[in-house]
């Protein structure tokens, strides 16, 4: 049985979610860019430290054939990247939902205004510029 590298699976798993978070909540993420990255990095460091302890204690190990071979202490780079991507998805998701929920009334008003403009434009296109 052949082994696939861990790294491509990580990227395929996480990058679409992160892209969607930026597409939907980029303005909130950018506005809070001085806060959430530090939280994500702190979580990554904590999980990596816990993983290093577990690996050193023999709780688990990794198949070297699925890794690129770079590690920080006993923790493979792919595992650190897994923790970073997970922390990013969680913190960015929280920021996006928190501020998106707070702005929901404004967002609903904007959507309604866009729908009304589209209806008027469509009505003019169907009726013609003089209303016939």
Residue frames as a rotation matrix with the C-alpha (Angstrom) as fourth column:
UNK 1
0.583 0.813 0.000 0.00
0.813 -0.583 0.000 0.00
0.000 0.000 -1.000 0.00
UNK 2
-0.367 -0.716 0.594 1.42
0.673 -0.645 -0.362 3.38
0.642 0.267 0.719 -0.97
UNK 3
0.018 0.296 -0.955 1.32
0.888 -0.444 -0.121 6.33
-0.460 -0.845 -0.271 1.40
UNK 4
0.397 0.172 0.901 0.25
0.625 -0.770 -0.129 9.80
0.672 0.614 -0.414 0.39
UNK 5
-0.725 -0.687 0.046 2.03
0.468 -0.540 -0.700 12.77
0.505 -0.486 0.713 1.88
UNK 6
-0.174 0.620 -0.765 0.29
0.940 -0.127 -0.316 14.47
-0.293 -0.774 -0.561 4.78
UNK 7
-0.708 -0.245 -0.662 0.96
0.230 -0.967 0.112 18.02
-0.667 -0.073 0.741 3.56
UNK 8
-0.916 0.400 0.029 -1.31
-0.109 -0.318 0.942 18.09
0.386 0.860 0.335 0.45
UNK 9
-0.222 0.875 -0.430 -4.22
0.753 0.434 0.494 16.70
0.619 -0.214 -0.756 2.47
UNK 10
-0.307 0.052 -0.950 -3.79
0.799 -0.528 -0.287 19.47
-0.517 -0.847 0.121 5.04
UNK 11
-0.890 -0.116 -0.442 -3.89
-0.083 -0.910 0.406 22.14
-0.449 0.398 0.800 2.39
UNK 12
-0.740 0.668 -0.080 -6.86
0.062 0.187 0.980 20.62
0.670 0.720 -0.180 0.52
UNK 13
-0.183 0.657 -0.731 -8.71
0.927 0.363 0.094 20.29
0.327 -0.660 -0.676 3.84
UNK 14
-0.069 0.098 -0.993 -8.13
0.810 -0.576 -0.113 23.78
-0.583 -0.812 -0.040 5.24
UNK 15
-0.882 -0.427 -0.197 -7.45
0.273 -0.807 0.524 26.31
-0.383 0.408 0.829 2.50
UNK 16
-0.538 0.748 0.389 -10.98
0.421 -0.162 0.893 26.27
0.731 0.644 -0.227 1.00
UNK 17
0.346 0.666 -0.661 -12.48
0.914 -0.081 0.397 26.94
0.211 -0.741 -0.637 4.43
UNK 18
-0.233 -0.528 -0.817 -10.04
0.664 -0.700 0.263 29.78
-0.711 -0.481 0.513 5.10
UNK 19
-0.952 -0.090 0.292 -10.76
0.293 -0.541 0.788 31.26
0.087 0.836 0.542 1.65
UNK 20
-0.104 0.989 0.108 -14.52
0.640 -0.016 0.768 31.15
0.761 0.149 -0.631 2.30
UNK 21
0.280 0.161 -0.946 -14.03
0.920 -0.326 0.217 32.82
-0.273 -0.932 -0.240 5.68
UNK 22
-0.646 -0.582 -0.494 -12.08
0.399 -0.809 0.432 35.64
-0.651 0.082 0.754 4.01
UNK 23
-0.810 0.398 0.430 -14.64
0.364 -0.234 0.902 35.92
0.459 0.887 0.045 1.20
UNK 24
0.162 0.979 -0.120 -17.55
0.669 -0.020 0.743 36.21
0.726 -0.201 -0.658 3.65
UNK 25
0.865 0.222 -0.450 -15.94
0.501 -0.417 0.758 37.97
-0.019 -0.881 -0.472 6.59
UNK 26
0.051 -0.952 0.301 -12.80
0.896 -0.089 -0.435 39.60
0.441 0.292 0.849 5.24
UNK 27
0.073 -0.003 0.997 -13.76
-0.060 -0.998 0.002 43.05
0.995 -0.060 -0.073 6.44
UNK 28
0.909 0.258 0.326 -14.18
-0.339 0.007 0.941 41.78
0.241 -0.966 0.094 10.01
UNK 29
0.706 -0.701 -0.103 -10.97
0.702 0.674 0.229 39.75
-0.090 -0.234 0.968 9.87
UNK 30
-0.055 -0.741 0.669 -9.03
0.668 -0.525 -0.527 42.71
0.742 0.418 0.524 8.52
UNK 31
0.392 0.294 0.872 -10.52
-0.325 -0.842 0.430 45.04
0.861 -0.452 -0.235 11.13
UNK 32
0.883 0.003 0.470 -9.51
-0.457 0.238 0.857 42.67
-0.110 -0.971 0.211 13.96
UNK 33
0.712 -0.612 -0.344 -6.16
0.070 0.549 -0.833 41.67
0.699 0.569 0.434 12.44
UNK 34
-0.196 -0.815 0.545 -4.21
-0.605 -0.336 -0.722 42.78
0.772 -0.471 -0.427 15.51
UNK 35
0.018 0.306 0.952 -6.06
-0.972 0.227 -0.055 40.33
-0.233 -0.924 0.302 17.79
UNK 36
0.819 0.525 0.231 -7.06
-0.490 0.850 -0.191 37.01
-0.297 0.044 0.954 16.23
UNK 37
0.529 -0.660 -0.534 -3.67
-0.276 0.461 -0.844 36.08
0.802 0.594 0.061 14.65
UNK 38
-0.442 -0.713 0.545 -2.06
-0.751 -0.038 -0.659 36.16
0.490 -0.700 -0.519 18.10
UNK 39
0.190 0.593 0.783 -4.78
-0.852 0.496 -0.169 33.92
-0.488 -0.635 0.599 19.47
UNK 40
0.935 0.151 -0.320 -4.25
-0.319 0.752 -0.577 31.47
0.153 0.642 0.751 16.59
UNK 41
0.115 -0.972 -0.203 -0.48
-0.369 0.148 -0.918 31.49
0.922 0.180 -0.342 17.14
UNK 42
-0.371 -0.196 0.908 -0.93
-0.927 0.011 -0.376 30.99
0.064 -0.981 -0.186 20.88
UNK 43
0.610 0.660 0.439 -3.21
-0.649 0.733 -0.201 28.02
-0.454 -0.163 0.876 20.31
UNK 44
0.773 -0.390 -0.501 -0.75
-0.250 0.538 -0.805 26.59
0.584 0.747 0.318 17.79
UNK 45
-0.269 -0.927 0.261 2.11
-0.631 -0.035 -0.775 26.89
0.728 -0.373 -0.575 20.28
UNK 46
-0.129 0.294 0.947 0.06
-0.939 0.270 -0.211 25.28
-0.318 -0.917 0.242 23.04
UNK 47
0.854 0.514 0.084 -1.06
-0.449 0.807 -0.383 22.35
-0.264 0.290 0.920 20.90
UNK 48
0.508 -0.752 -0.420 2.47
-0.305 0.300 -0.904 21.86
0.806 0.587 -0.077 19.54
UNK 49
-0.406 -0.644 0.648 3.89
-0.835 -0.027 -0.550 21.78
0.372 -0.765 -0.526 23.06
UNK 50
0.217 0.572 0.791 1.27
-0.787 0.582 -0.205 19.24
-0.578 -0.578 0.577 24.15
UNK 51
0.939 0.108 -0.327 2.02
-0.313 0.666 -0.677 17.19
0.145 0.738 0.659 21.05
UNK 52
0.069 -0.992 -0.109 5.76
-0.582 0.049 -0.812 17.28
0.811 0.119 -0.573 21.76
UNK 53
-0.360 -0.131 0.924 5.11
-0.912 0.257 -0.319 15.91
-0.196 -0.957 -0.212 25.26
UNK 54
0.597 0.691 0.408 2.84
-0.564 0.723 -0.399 13.17
-0.570 0.009 0.821 23.91
UNK 55
0.781 -0.373 -0.501 5.29
-0.336 0.425 -0.840 12.16
0.526 0.825 0.207 21.16
UNK 56
-0.229 -0.941 0.249 8.20
-0.726 -0.005 -0.687 12.12
0.648 -0.338 -0.682 23.61
UNK 57
-0.272 0.215 0.938 6.17
-0.843 0.417 -0.340 9.97
-0.464 -0.883 0.068 26.01
UNK 58
-0.985 -0.169 0.009 5.41
-0.139 0.839 0.527 7.49
-0.097 0.518 -0.850 23.23
UNK 59
-0.249 0.966 0.068 1.67
-0.174 0.024 -0.984 8.19
-0.953 -0.257 0.162 23.20
UNK 60
0.826 0.458 0.330 1.74
0.218 0.281 -0.935 8.34
-0.520 0.844 0.132 19.39
UNK 61
-0.368 -0.927 -0.072 4.06
0.146 -0.135 0.980 8.50
-0.918 0.350 0.185 16.44
UNK 62
0.507 0.484 -0.713 3.95
-0.585 -0.414 -0.697 9.41
-0.633 0.771 0.073 12.77
UNK 63
0.607 -0.265 0.749 4.71
0.609 0.761 -0.223 7.40
-0.511 0.592 0.623 9.65
UNK 64
-0.111 -0.775 -0.622 7.91
0.026 -0.628 0.777 8.99
-0.993 0.070 0.090 8.35
UNK 65
-0.675 -0.136 0.725 6.97
0.673 0.288 0.681 7.99
-0.302 0.948 -0.103 4.79
UNK 66
0.268 0.874 0.406 4.06
0.938 -0.333 0.097 10.48
0.220 0.355 -0.909 4.86
UNK 67
0.740 -0.058 -0.670 6.15
0.331 -0.836 0.438 13.41
-0.585 -0.546 -0.600 6.15
UNK 68
0.874 -0.457 0.165 8.57
-0.055 -0.430 -0.901 15.78
0.483 0.779 -0.401 4.44
UNK 69
0.318 -0.787 -0.528 11.11
0.780 0.534 -0.326 15.21
0.539 -0.308 0.784 7.20
UNK 70
-0.524 -0.433 0.733 11.23
-0.029 -0.852 -0.523 18.65
0.851 -0.295 0.434 8.84
UNK 71
0.378 0.627 -0.681 10.43
0.710 0.276 0.648 18.84
0.595 -0.728 -0.341 12.54
UNK 72
-0.035 -0.340 0.940 10.66
-0.571 -0.765 -0.298 21.19
0.820 -0.547 -0.167 15.47
UNK 73
-0.377 -0.160 0.912 11.83
-0.853 0.443 -0.275 18.97
-0.360 -0.882 -0.303 18.27
UNK 74
-0.819 0.061 0.570 9.82
0.117 0.991 0.062 15.77
-0.562 0.118 -0.819 17.97
UNK 75
0.165 0.983 -0.082 6.86
0.189 -0.113 -0.975 17.44
-0.968 0.146 -0.205 16.25
UNK 76
-0.412 -0.284 0.866 6.70
0.866 0.174 0.469 17.14
-0.284 0.943 0.174 12.44
UNK 77
-0.961 -0.011 -0.275 6.17
-0.068 -0.959 0.274 20.34
-0.267 0.282 0.922 10.48
UNK 78
-0.627 0.774 -0.088 2.91
0.038 0.143 0.989 18.95
0.778 0.617 -0.119 9.06
UNK 79
-0.090 0.592 -0.801 1.51
0.932 0.334 0.142 18.48
0.351 -0.733 -0.582 12.57
UNK 80
-0.595 -0.171 -0.785 2.40
0.510 -0.835 -0.204 22.07
-0.621 -0.522 0.584 13.49
UNK 81
-0.959 0.265 -0.105 0.76
-0.244 -0.577 0.779 23.23
0.146 0.772 0.618 10.27
UNK 82
-0.364 0.859 -0.361 -2.33
0.549 0.510 0.662 21.18
0.753 0.043 -0.657 11.17
UNK 83
-0.138 0.284 -0.949 -2.56
0.956 -0.212 -0.202 23.00
-0.259 -0.935 -0.242 14.51
UNK 84
-0.825 -0.211 -0.524 -2.02
0.117 -0.971 0.207 26.39
-0.553 0.110 0.826 12.86
UNK 85
-0.848 0.530 -0.028 -4.65
-0.114 -0.129 0.985 25.80
0.518 0.838 0.170 10.18
UNK 86
-0.182 0.793 -0.581 -7.13
0.815 0.452 0.362 24.49
0.550 -0.407 -0.729 12.75
UNK 87
-0.306 0.004 -0.952 -6.53
0.770 -0.587 -0.250 27.48
-0.560 -0.809 0.176 15.02
UNK 88
-0.969 -0.046 -0.241 -6.93
-0.099 -0.825 0.556 29.85
-0.225 0.563 0.795 12.07
UNK 89
-0.602 0.796 -0.063 -10.22
0.199 0.226 0.953 28.28
0.773 0.561 -0.295 11.02
UNK 90
-0.034 0.602 -0.798 -11.58
0.974 0.197 0.107 28.42
0.222 -0.774 -0.593 14.57
UNK 91
-0.415 -0.163 -0.895 -10.48
0.573 -0.811 -0.117 31.99
-0.707 -0.562 0.430 15.39
UNK 92
-0.985 0.071 -0.156 -11.41
-0.165 -0.639 0.751 33.39
-0.047 0.766 0.641 11.98
UNK 93
-0.470 0.867 -0.169 -14.75
0.479 0.410 0.776 31.61
0.742 0.284 -0.607 12.12
UNK 94
-0.086 0.403 -0.911 -15.44
0.978 -0.142 -0.155 33.06
-0.191 -0.904 -0.382 15.55
UNK 95
-0.699 -0.240 -0.674 -14.52
0.201 -0.970 0.137 36.61
-0.686 -0.040 0.726 14.47
UNK 96
-0.940 0.341 -0.012 -16.58
-0.086 -0.203 0.975 36.35
0.330 0.918 0.220 11.28
UNK 97
-0.246 0.905 -0.348 -19.66
0.684 0.417 0.599 34.98
0.687 -0.090 -0.721 13.03
UNK 98
-0.248 0.106 -0.963 -19.38
0.889 -0.371 -0.269 37.32
-0.386 -0.923 -0.002 16.02
UNK 99
-0.718 -0.095 -0.689 -19.16
-0.030 -0.985 0.168 40.52
-0.695 0.141 0.705 13.98
UNK 100
-0.893 0.447 -0.055 -21.43
-0.008 0.107 0.994 39.23
0.450 0.888 -0.091 11.21
UNK 101
-0.214 0.837 -0.504 -24.14
0.910 0.359 0.209 38.50
0.356 -0.414 -0.838 13.77
UNK 102
-0.308 0.044 -0.950 -23.67
0.626 -0.743 -0.237 41.93
-0.716 -0.668 0.201 15.33
UNK 103
-0.774 -0.065 -0.630 -24.04
-0.340 -0.797 0.500 43.56
-0.535 0.601 0.594 11.89
UNK 104
-0.715 0.458 0.529 -26.94
0.625 0.758 0.188 41.38
-0.315 0.465 -0.828 10.77
UNK 105
0.322 0.884 -0.339 -29.53
0.563 -0.467 -0.682 44.21
-0.761 0.028 -0.648 10.68
UNK 106
0.094 -0.384 -0.918 -27.24
-0.547 -0.791 0.275 46.36
-0.832 0.477 -0.285 8.53
UNK 107
-0.879 -0.461 0.123 -26.50
-0.190 0.575 0.796 43.39
-0.438 0.676 -0.593 6.26
UNK 108
-0.323 0.852 0.411 -30.21
0.804 0.476 -0.355 42.60
-0.498 0.216 -0.840 5.84
UNK 109
0.475 0.486 -0.734 -30.92
0.108 -0.859 -0.500 46.25
-0.874 0.158 -0.460 4.96
UNK 110
-0.321 -0.693 -0.646 -28.11
-0.647 -0.338 0.684 46.23
-0.692 0.637 -0.340 2.37
UNK 111
-0.891 0.035 0.452 -29.38
0.277 0.832 0.481 43.01
-0.360 0.553 -0.751 0.79
UNK 112
0.079 0.996 0.042 -32.93
0.757 -0.032 -0.653 44.36
-0.649 0.083 -0.756 0.64
UNK 113
0.345 -0.014 -0.939 -31.73
-0.313 -0.944 -0.101 47.59
-0.885 0.329 -0.330 -0.98
UNK 114
-0.714 -0.658 -0.240 -29.75
-0.477 0.205 0.854 45.62
-0.513 0.724 -0.461 -3.60
UNK 115
-0.632 0.567 0.528 -32.77
0.662 0.750 -0.012 43.43
-0.403 0.342 -0.849 -4.36
UNK 116
0.391 0.819 -0.419 -34.98
0.461 -0.569 -0.681 46.50
-0.796 0.073 -0.601 -4.77
UNK 117
-0.018 -0.482 -0.876 -32.44
-0.619 -0.682 0.388 48.17
-0.785 0.549 -0.287 -7.10
UNK 118
-0.920 -0.327 0.216 -32.23
-0.076 0.690 0.720 44.96
-0.384 0.646 -0.659 -9.15
UNK 119
-0.222 0.924 0.311 -36.06
0.792 0.357 -0.496 44.79
-0.569 0.136 -0.811 -9.38
UNK 120
0.481 0.378 -0.791 -36.26
-0.024 -0.896 -0.443 48.40
-0.876 0.232 -0.422 -10.56
UNK 121
-0.398 -0.719 -0.569 -33.49
-0.671 -0.195 0.715 47.86
-0.625 0.667 -0.405 -13.10
UNK 122
-0.871 0.144 0.470 -35.17
0.336 0.872 0.355 44.68
-0.359 0.468 -0.808 -14.33
UNK 123
0.137 0.986 -0.099 -38.51
0.655 -0.165 -0.737 46.48
-0.743 0.036 -0.668 -14.51
UNK 124
0.287 -0.108 -0.952 -36.98
-0.479 -0.877 -0.044 49.26
-0.830 0.468 -0.304 -16.64
UNK 125
-0.769 -0.627 -0.130 -35.33
-0.443 0.375 0.814 46.72
-0.462 0.683 -0.566 -18.89
UNK 126
-0.649 0.597 0.472 -38.63
0.665 0.746 -0.029 44.89
-0.369 0.295 -0.881 -19.44
UNK 127
0.366 0.889 -0.276 -40.89
0.668 -0.458 -0.586 47.97
-0.647 0.030 -0.762 -19.67
UNK 128
0.129 -0.406 0.905 -38.42
0.832 -0.452 -0.321 50.16
0.539 0.795 0.280 -21.51
UNK 129
-0.782 -0.579 -0.231 -37.10
0.609 -0.631 -0.481 53.53
0.133 -0.516 0.846 -20.41
UNK 130
-0.758 0.532 0.377 -40.46
-0.439 -0.844 0.308 55.31
0.482 0.068 0.873 -20.90
UNK 131
-0.671 0.456 0.584 -42.42
-0.526 0.262 -0.809 52.74
-0.523 -0.850 0.064 -18.82
UNK 132
0.280 0.831 -0.481 -44.25
-0.951 0.172 -0.257 51.00
-0.131 0.529 0.838 -21.72
